[in-house]
Amino acid sequence: MYFARLMYMRMRILATGEQQRVNELRARLAAVPDIELDYTDGDEEEDFKQYDVVFDLNLDDDPSNLAYYAALKEKPVLVSAVKSSLAEMVYATNAKVKCQLFGINPLPGFLEQSLWEVSAFRKFEFPALEQLLKKLQVNYAPVEDRVGMIKPRIIFMIINEACYTLQEGTAGIEDIDTSMKLGTNYPYGPFEWCDKIGITAVFETLTALYEDTKDERYKICPLLKTKYLRNETFYKKK
């Protein structure tokens, strides 16, 4: 019933997180009628009850914020769940989840895509979510509640492998990017992708993936680790 009401009323949305991510969410929803999106930087305690939907675009950086949302009975709360699963964040905070808790990938460049990957703390709530995302004009694919979701796993693994190739001196940055774009028709090469997403997110997600799976494909290349520690990009910033 809660989601059904949202289909026929003006929807108030609250978003919190890095400004770039909030801006991308705002741009993604700009053409949707009958919504109002407010932003909070988290410095002041918000009255979440006045909002119909909450987006926390950095929750997996600080899962303790889950305590603010968990008690919002039946209210849809969509949070960043790339570096950590929803189950892990709920367990870590010992939260009693009464809200409708869903995970999304809000890393730079992903919210603007036509299809969102969405995980759910409780799978039976997916049908209700569909009504909300229909209102927001967002197509979605349900995915398992696992670290890295699907696209980040694939893209970050490719970035890591490209770093090994670069480290070995097999090819240069631009050559690797060009080859990948021509060979796979990807919109970006691995190093372009890394700079766009941000090396911190790439490194920390790969670290979480390796800890979760112990899969050697996610074992971080020393070159990528050095770039992360120095907070460097692969291309010089213009």
Buried (B, 14 or more C-beta within 10 A) or exposed (E): EBBEEBEEEEBBBBBBBBEBBBBBBBEBBEEBEEBEBEBBEEEEEBEBEEBBBBBBBBBBBEBEBBEBBBBBEEBBBBBBBBBBBBBBBBEEBEBEBEBBBBBBBBBBBBBEEEEBBBBBBEEEBBEBBBBBBBBBEBEBEBBEBBBBBEBBBEBBBBBBBBBBBBEEEEBEBEEBBEBBBEEEEBEBBBBBBBBEBBBEBBBBBBBBBBEBBEEEEBEBBEBBBEBBEEEEBBEEEE
